[in-house]
């Protein structure tokens, strides 16, 4: 799958989110990168594969004020494609990964996300 097709699927997954979730996203950059860097991979402690990453301050931990840099959600293309055996499977994983990272932005823990099926 080309980068262009992958980005299109990420955009589609974003557009399919409920309007109240999209409205809650403020000052968030969603990007696609081919691979996580060494620092990002270290976050896993050799447990699994990193498909996405949220960096920023979750909504539940903000203390007002403005002028913050944008929060960032990155979806990693190659790990997803290498773990999926079909386009349909990749589309599903993109959606799950995007929801997972948006969940972190909203203040959800890993346990919360696992309970909801986005772990």
Residue, then its C-alpha position, 0 to 999 in steps of 0.5 A: x500500500x502506498x503512503x498516499x493510500x495509507x494517509x487516505x485511510x487515516x483521514x477516512x478513519x478520522x472522518x468516521x469518528x463521532x462528531x462529539x469526539x472530533x469537536x473535542x480535538x483541539x490543537x492536535x496534529x495527526x501525522x503518518x510516519x513510516x517508522x517510529x524512531x529509536x526513542x519511541x521504540x524504547x517506550x515499549x520495553x520490547x513488548x509488542x510493536x508500536x503502531x501509534x503514539x500520542x505526545x502532549x498533555x491529556x485534556x484531563x491534566x490541563x490547567x487552563x492557559x493557552x499558547x501550548x504547542x499542538x499535541x501530536x498523534x502519529x500513526x506508524x505505517x510500516x509496523x501496521x502494514x507488516x502486521x496485517x495480511x490484508x487491506x481490510x485488516x490494515x484499515x481496521x488496525x488504523x481505526x483502532x490505533x487512531x482511536x487508541x491515541x485519541x483516547x490518550x489525548x482524552x485522558x484514558x489509560x491503557x486499562x481504559x482503552x483495553x476495556x473498550x477494545x482499543x488496547 
